[in-house]
Amino acid sequence: MSRTALVTGGTRGIGKAISIRFRDQGYKVAANYGGNDDAARAFTEETGIMAVKFDVADYDAVGEGLAAITADLGPIDVVVNNAGVTRDAPFHRMTLEQWQQVIDIDLTSAFNVTRQVWDSMRERGFGRIVNISSINGQKGQFGQANYSAAKAGLIGFTKALAQEGAKKGITVNVVAPGYIDTEMVRAVPENVLEGIIATIPVGRLGKAEEIASMCTYLAGEEAGFITGATMTVNGAQYIAG
């Protein structure tokens, strides 16, 4: 039976790699995006994967998007809550808008999406939720009080939901990437990037495909006993105790 997967923020960067990996594993895939129509169009032309535009920070818009996906692909079995933004600033300069945007898109979106597939997963006795956190949600990062708070919040959200979903066949896990070789990271000044890589014991940036493979593993039948876990994929840059 072919299952249906939704990847939020799924047309670029890590999300794109996750969407492609699920497609290659035989899933029916919908990739959500928020605003870049040209990138979404190019993504669908390249991959053949359905791209669905809706604002993950808007509960009602999420409901409409999920209804469209379900009508086309069937009930959603797997959700990867990957959508996220950064609005970096030292805390003494951070505005309420910068704080709220990150909390809404990086954390509240996980509620907006997961809450609206949860009942269906419970009824069908199967579900996989994978929340994409970050190394900076585990250890904190200067200039990212908003982002670190949101990504740490996803870990607590996961631990609670894992306990609620367990008896209904729903697993909920976190993948916490370190620094991954994406367009966003490559835009960092070269001297800064070299300094980051120097702190990674394996001596390189991660690959988006390495995050994607962890997501598809956690979504599989063989991972049914793994729930409430935080899977760190960071080249030993940070090892949580």
C-alpha positions as CSV (number, residue, x, y, z in Angstrom):
1,M,0.0,0.0,0.0
2,S,1.4,3.4,-1.0
3,R,1.3,5.9,1.8
4,T,1.0,9.7,1.6
5,A,3.6,12.0,3.0
6,L,3.4,15.8,3.5
7,V,6.6,17.8,3.8
8,T,6.2,21.4,4.9
9,G,8.7,23.8,3.5
10,G,9.2,20.9,1.0
11,T,10.3,22.5,-2.2
12,R,13.8,23.9,-1.3
13,G,16.9,23.0,0.7
14,I,16.5,20.2,3.2
15,G,12.8,20.0,2.5
16,K,13.3,19.4,-1.2
17,A,15.7,16.5,-0.4
18,I,13.2,15.0,2.0
19,S,10.4,15.2,-0.6
20,I,12.5,13.5,-3.2
21,R,13.6,10.8,-0.8
22,F,10.0,10.0,0.1
23,R,9.1,9.9,-3.6
24,D,11.9,7.6,-4.4
25,Q,10.7,5.3,-1.5
26,G,7.4,4.9,-3.2
27,Y,5.3,7.4,-1.2
28,K,2.7,9.8,-2.7
29,V,4.2,13.2,-1.8
30,A,2.9,16.7,-1.3
31,A,5.4,19.4,-0.7
32,N,4.1,22.6,1.0
33,Y,5.6,26.0,0.3
34,G,4.8,29.5,1.5
35,G,5.6,32.1,-1.1
36,N,8.2,31.3,-3.8
37,D,6.1,30.4,-6.7
38,D,8.9,30.2,-9.2
39,A,10.9,27.8,-7.0
40,A,7.8,25.7,-6.5
41,R,7.1,25.5,-10.2
42,A,10.7,24.5,-11.0
43,F,10.6,21.9,-8.2
44,T,7.4,20.3,-9.6
45,E,8.8,20.4,-13.1
46,E,12.0,18.7,-11.9
47,T,10.6,16.1,-9.6
48,G,7.0,15.6,-10.6
49,I,6.0,16.1,-6.9
50,M,2.8,18.1,-6.1
51,A,3.6,21.5,-4.6
52,V,0.8,23.0,-2.5
53,K,0.9,26.7,-1.4
54,F,-0.4,27.6,2.1
55,D,0.7,29.6,5.1
56,V,1.6,27.0,7.8
57,A,1.3,29.8,10.4
58,D,-2.4,30.2,9.5
59,Y,-4.6,27.4,11.0
60,D,-7.5,27.8,8.6
61,A,-5.1,28.0,5.6
62,V,-3.5,24.8,6.7
63,G,-6.9,23.1,6.9
64,E,-7.7,24.1,3.3
65,G,-4.3,22.9,2.1
66,L,-4.7,19.6,3.8
67,A,-8.1,19.1,2.4
68,A,-6.8,19.7,-1.1
69,I,-3.9,17.2,-0.6
70,T,-6.3,14.6,0.8
71,A,-8.6,15.0,-2.1
72,D,-5.8,14.4,-4.6
73,L,-3.6,11.8,-2.8
74,G,-5.7,10.3,0.0
75,P,-5.3,10.5,3.8
76,I,-2.0,11.8,5.0
77,D,0.0,9.1,6.8
78,V,3.3,10.9,7.3
79,V,4.0,14.6,8.2
80,V,7.4,16.1,8.2
81,N,7.2,19.5,9.9
82,N,10.1,21.1,8.2
83,A,8.9,24.7,7.5
84,G,11.1,27.3,9.1
85,V,12.6,30.8,8.9
86,T,15.2,32.7,10.8
87,R,15.0,36.3,11.9
88,D,18.3,36.7,13.7
89,A,19.2,39.5,16.0
90,P,20.9,39.9,19.4
91,F,18.2,39.8,22.0
92,H,18.6,43.4,23.0
93,R,17.7,44.4,19.4
94,M,15.2,41.7,18.7
95,T,11.7,43.1,17.8
96,L,8.4,41.5,18.8
97,E,7.8,40.9,15.1
98,Q,11.1,39.0,14.7
99,W,10.2,36.9,17.7
100,Q,6.6,36.2,16.7
101,Q,7.4,35.4,13.0
102,V,9.8,32.7,14.0
103,I,7.6,31.2,16.7
104,D,4.6,31.2,14.4
105,I,6.3,29.6,11.4
106,D,8.9,27.3,13.2
107,L,6.8,26.1,16.1
108,T,3.1,26.9,15.9
109,S,3.0,25.6,12.4
110,A,3.7,22.1,13.8
111,F,0.6,22.4,15.9
112,N,-1.5,23.7,13.0
113,V,-0.5,20.8,10.7
114,T,-0.3,18.0,13.2
115,R,-3.5,18.8,15.0
116,Q,-5.4,18.6,11.7
117,V,-4.1,15.1,10.7
118,W,-4.1,13.7,14.2
119,D,-7.7,12.5,14.5
120,S,-7.5,10.7,11.1
121,M,-4.2,9.0,12.1
122,R,-5.8,7.9,15.4
123,E,-8.8,6.5,13.6
124,R,-6.7,4.5,11.1
125,G,-4.2,3.3,13.7
126,F,-1.1,4.6,11.9
127,G,0.8,7.8,11.7
128,R,4.3,9.2,11.5
129,I,5.2,12.7,12.6
130,V,8.8,13.9,12.1
131,N,9.6,17.3,13.4
132,I,12.7,19.0,12.1
133,S,14.5,20.8,14.9
134,S,18.1,22.0,14.9
135,I,21.4,21.8,16.7
136,N,20.6,25.3,17.9
137,G,17.4,24.1,19.5
138,Q,19.6,21.8,21.6
139,K,22.5,24.0,22.5
140,G,21.2,27.6,21.9
141,Q,22.9,30.1,19.6
142,F,23.9,33.8,19.9
143,G,21.5,36.0,18.0
144,Q,18.9,33.3,17.8
145,A,16.8,33.4,21.0
146,N,13.7,33.2,18.8
147,Y,14.9,30.3,16.6
148,S,16.5,28.4,19.5
149,A,13.3,28.7,21.5
150,A,11.1,27.5,18.6
151,K,13.3,24.6,17.8
152,A,13.6,23.6,21.4
153,G,9.9,23.8,21.7
154,L,9.5,21.2,18.9
155,I,11.5,18.8,21.0
156,G,9.1,19.2,24.0
157,F,6.1,19.0,21.7
158,T,7.5,15.7,20.3
159,K,8.0,14.1,23.7
160,A,4.5,14.9,24.8
161,L,2.8,13.8,21.6
162,A,4.8,10.6,21.4
163,Q,3.2,9.5,24.7
164,E,-0.3,10.4,23.4
165,G,0.1,8.7,20.0
166,A,1.8,5.5,21.0
167,K,-1.3,3.3,21.6
168,K,-2.8,4.5,18.4
169,G,0.1,3.4,16.2
170,I,1.4,7.0,15.8
171,T,5.1,7.7,16.3
172,V,6.5,11.2,16.8
173,N,10.2,12.0,16.6
174,V,12.6,14.8,16.1
175,V,15.5,15.1,13.6
176,A,17.9,17.8,14.7
177,P,20.3,18.7,11.9
178,G,23.6,20.4,12.4
179,Y,25.1,22.7,9.7
180,I,23.9,21.3,6.3
181,D,25.2,22.2,2.8
182,T,22.3,24.2,1.6
183,E,22.0,27.4,-0.3
184,M,21.3,29.3,2.9
185,V,24.4,28.0,4.7
186,R,26.6,28.5,1.6
187,A,25.5,32.2,1.7
188,V,27.4,32.6,4.9
189,P,30.7,34.6,4.4
190,E,33.6,32.2,3.6
191,N,35.6,33.0,6.6
192,V,32.6,32.4,8.9
193,L,31.8,29.1,7.2
194,E,35.4,27.9,7.5
195,G,35.1,28.6,11.3
196,I,31.9,26.6,11.5
197,I,33.4,23.6,9.7
198,A,36.4,23.7,12.0
199,T,34.0,22.9,14.9
200,I,32.5,19.9,13.2
201,P,34.6,16.7,14.1
202,V,33.8,15.0,10.8
203,G,35.3,18.0,9.0
204,R,32.5,18.9,6.6
205,L,29.0,20.2,6.3
206,G,26.2,17.6,6.4
207,K,24.2,16.7,3.2
208,A,20.5,17.4,2.9
209,E,20.2,13.8,1.7
210,E,21.5,12.6,5.1
211,I,18.7,14.4,6.8
212,A,16.2,13.0,4.3
213,S,17.3,9.4,4.8
214,M,16.7,9.7,8.6
215,C,13.2,11.0,7.9
216,T,12.2,8.1,5.7
217,Y,13.7,5.6,8.2
218,L,11.6,7.1,11.0
219,A,8.5,7.0,8.7
220,G,8.9,3.3,8.0
221,E,7.3,0.3,9.5
222,E,10.6,-0.9,10.9
223,A,10.8,2.2,13.1
224,G,7.6,1.6,14.9
225,F,9.3,1.2,18.3
226,I,11.1,4.5,18.0
227,T,9.1,7.4,19.3
228,G,9.8,10.5,21.4
229,A,13.4,10.3,20.2
230,T,15.7,13.2,19.1
231,M,18.0,12.0,16.3
232,T,21.0,14.3,16.1
233,V,22.5,14.5,12.6
234,N,25.4,17.0,13.2
235,G,28.7,15.2,12.7
236,A,29.3,15.2,16.4
237,Q,29.4,19.0,16.6
238,Y,27.1,18.8,19.6
239,I,26.3,15.6,21.6
240,A,23.3,16.0,23.9
241,G,23.6,14.4,27.3
